[in-house]
């Protein structure tokens, strides 16, 4: 099935009959490989004037074999949706390494690596998909990075749109089926990403599917720019995402209430990929696969999920356990909401007709 539009229709059809399995994080798996500075540099960046170790996204260019192996591990564990290794593959984040000019190429290579494994595991009866991961960048449009200058912004909306447009173009050109705009801590950043995708659609004359994934910063259930999950949905529902959901920040136990709230209001697929619990004192994650999967299995039985996976600290073992825990559970049904004018600030507001 080579046509992207056909693959997206296949995803929608599959989501009507079962809960789909998303893979897990790339960063921790890369850390486990014990790579050196030479691995990150490869032959392309031997003379680069900055250290590159830790720039996980550049491995798409310098060690694609490592990235493909990680994708394969997740696919073998049962992942049906392979997300690209491109969380920081944007000009803003790559600027810290002096590689802002490589952003497009990194995204193309990231999508190609994921596409290779997705196609390897796809059959006529069981398609695998590629989600092009679009991270939030390390800049924020809603907040000042300088506490002494609350009016200051490190960038502006139009510049952010251009950054997202370059990343999105690379992912689509590399073979991503849809874009996963993830770990949204600032809703205005997400709006810039949506605008970038819509501009790209118009320029290319093609439809580009997207999903949006918010992260709550703590048990207040709000993102960094202050919105509740319900207000976030009202802010981005005009984008008509194929799925909306939550990732990162909290583990499945503490994230459940917010996923349930989003599930009640969003008339599209719900995805969730929580961390393996909360980090320990050293920043690591101790929650074993059986604990994470038990929580998410209960979510599935309660009708909260359409797509499920793992974020920070989860591994292919977690993916395998999650897949087993949700097998046989019916996918969530989309809610029917009465017609109303729906607005959002930090909280949602509805004016019934």
N, C-alpha and C positions, 0 to 999 in steps of 0.2 A: 504494500500500500504506500505508494510514493507521493501521492498528492496530499499536501498538508491539510487542506480543507476536508478531505476524506478521513484523515486521521483524527481530526477534531470531532467530526460527526461520530466516529467510532468511540471516542472518549465519552461523549455525551450518552451514547447508547449503552456503553458499559456501565456508566455511573447510575443508570436506571435499575440495573439488576444486581449490583454489588458495590461494596465499599472498595475504592481503589487504593493501592498502596504506593505511597511516595517514598523515595529513598531517605537517606540521612545526611548528616553534615560531611563536608569534605575536609575542613580544617583539621579536626582531631585525627582523622585518618591519615592525612598528610604528615602530621606531627609524629605519628607512630612509625613512619617509614625511616626516620633518622636521616633525612637528607642533609647534605652539606651545602655550603655556599656555592661550590662548583656545580652542584645539581641545579640550583636556582639560576645560575648564570648561563649554563650550557655553553654552546659554541658561539651563540649569537651575542652574548653580553659579557664576554671575557674582559673587555676593557672598560666596562661601565664604571663610572666614578663614584658609585654609591653601593653600599652593601645591599644585597637582594634577598638574603635568607629571611624567610618569613613572608615574602610576597608570594603567597600561594597561587595567585592567579597567573603569574608569569610562567608557572610550570606547564601551562597549556602549550606554551611555545617551546620550552626548553626540555621538559620531560613528559611529553604527552603519554608515554607508556605508563607512567605512574598514575596519571589521572584515569586512563582507561582501565587500569587494574582495579582502582577503587570503584569505578562505575560497575565493573563486572561483579565485584564482590556483592554490591547491593542488589544487582539484578539476580544473581544466584540465590540471594536470600529472599527473593520474592517481590522486589520493587518493580512496579509496572510503569512508574513515572520516574525518569532519571533527570535530576536537576543538574544544571551545568556548574562547573567550578568557576564561577564568575562573580562572586559576591562583591569583590572590590575592583572589578574590571571596568573602571570608569576613570575619566581623565582627572577628576578631583582626587580620588584615592590614590591612583597611580602617580600623581604628582609628588607624593611623598618620597617616591623612589626615583624621581626624575624620568619616569616612563609614561608620562601622559600621552605622548605621541603613539604609544603602542596599544591604546585602549581598544580600538576597533579590531586590530589583529588578534588580541587576546580573546575577545568575545567570539570571533569567528572560530578560532581554534578550540575554545571551550565547547561550543555547540557541536563542532565536528566530532570531538571525542565522545560526547554523550550520544550523538546520533549513531556513531559506529556501534556502540554497545547496544543501544535500543534496537537497532536493525538486526544485530546478531541474535538477539533473544526474541524478536517478533516472529509470529507465525500468522497464517491466514486467520486463525481462530482466536489468537491472543496477541493483540497489538501492544507494543510498548511505546511510550511517548517521551518526548524531551521537553522539559520546562526550562526555559532560559532564565536563569536567576539574575535578577536586577536588584542589587543591594541599595541601601539608602544613601550612600556616600558618607563621608565624615563631616559634611557641612549641614547646616540646618537653616531653612528659610524663615522659620517662625521665631527663632530665639537668637540672641546675641551671644557670641563666644566670649565677649568681654563684659564682665559684670559691671564695670565702670562706665560702659557705653551701651545702655540697653537698646538704643536705636541702631547700633551697628550690625551689619550682616556681612558674612564672609563672601557671599555671592548673591546673585539676584535671580529672579524667577526665569527670565529668558536664558541666562547662562546655564541654569540647571536644566532647562528643557533641552538645550543643545548637547549637554553632557549625556543625558539620558537617551537622546535620539541616536547618538553615535553608538552607545552600548547596545541599544535595541536593534539597530541596523546590523551590527555584527552578529548578534545572536540569531536573527532571522536568516541572514545570509549563510550562516554556518549550519542551519538545519533545525533550529528549535521549532517545535510545534506551537508553542505559545510562550508568553512572557510571564514570569512569576515575580511581580514587584513585591519584594518581601522585607520583613523586619521594619515595617513602617513605624518610625518613632515620631515623625513629623508629618502630619497630614498634608501640609502644603508641599512638601517634597513629593509626596505621592501624586498630588495634583499635577506637578510639573512632569512627572513620569507619564501620567495619563495623556497630558497634552502632547508630549513627545511622540507617543505611540499613534495618536490620532493624526498628527502632522505627517508622520511617516506613512501612514495608510493613504493619506491624500496624495502625497508626493509619488507614491508607487502605484496607486490605484489597486491596492489589495487589502483584504481584511486581515487584521492581526488580532488574535485572541489574547486576552490577558487575565491574570488572576492577581488579587491584592491580598497581602498578609500583614496584619497589624501586630505590633508587639506592645504589650502592656508593661509598664516600667516597674510596677509593684502591685500589691494587693488592693490598691485603689481602683484597679481595673481601667486605668487611663494610659494613653501613650504620653510621650514626653511633651507634646504640644497641648496636652490637657484634655483630649477628647475621650469620652466613654466609647465602648465598642459600638453601641447603638448609634451614637452621633457620627462615628467614623463611617459606618455603613451609609448613612444618609448623605455624607459628604462625597462619597465616591460611587454611589449606585448608578449615577448617570453614565459611568464608563461601561456598564453592563458586563461586568467581569464574569468569566465562566465559573469562577469560585472566589469566595472571600473567606478569610479565616484568621487564625492566630498562630504565631510561631515564636520561639525563643523565650527569653526572659524567665518564665516560670516553668515548673514541671507540670505534668498532667494533673496531679492532685489539686494544685492551687489554681490551675488555669480553667478547670471545668466550669465554674460558674459563669465565666466570661464567654466561653464557647457556647454555653447554653443560651445566654442572652442574645448573642449574635445569631444563633440558630433560629430563634423565635422571630426575628425581623427580616432576615435576608432571603429574598426570593431567588436565590441562586444556590449553587452547590456550596457546601461548607467543607473547608479543609482545616486540619490542625496538625501541627508538628511541634510538639513541646520539647523542652530540654529533658535530659535524664535527671529530673529533680533539680534542686537548687545546688549551686556550686559549693564545694567544701572550702575550708580556710585557705587552701592553696590554689583555688580556682578550678579544681578538677571536679568531676562528676562521678558519684558513687552509686547511683541508682541502677540496679541490675535489670536486665531485660525482662525478667518475670514480673517485676514491680511496675515498670512503665507499661508493659502490655496488659497487665491486669486492669490498670486504670482505664486505658483506652478501649479495652474490651467492654468495660462497663459503659463507656460513652456510646459505643456502637449499639449495645443492647438497649440503651435508652433513646436511640434514634437521633443522635446528635451529629452523625458523621456521613460524609460522602467520599472524602479523601483523607487519608491519615498517614503520617510518617513520623520522623524524629528530627530534632534539631540538636543543639550542642550536647555533647557527651554521649549521644546514642551511636550505635555501631551497626554493622550488618547483623550481628546477633540480635540486637533490638528489633531491626526490621523484620527478621524471621519470626520473632516472638509476637510482634504486633500483627503481622499477617495471619498467623495462626489464631490469635485472639479474636480477630474480627471476622474470620471466615464463617460464612453462614448467616451473619447478622444482616438484616435488611438495611439498605441505605436510607438515609433520612429523606423524608418527604418535604417538598418545598411548601412553606406556609402560604396561606391565602390571607391577605390583609385588606381591610376595607379601604376604599379610595379616600385619600386625604392629601392636603398640601403638607409635605414633610420637609422641614428645615433642620439645620444643625448649627450649633455653636459648639460649646464644650459639652452641651447636653442636646439630645434630640428634641424636636418640637413638631407636633402634628396638629393641623387644623382640619377637622373633619368637614366634609362637604354637607 
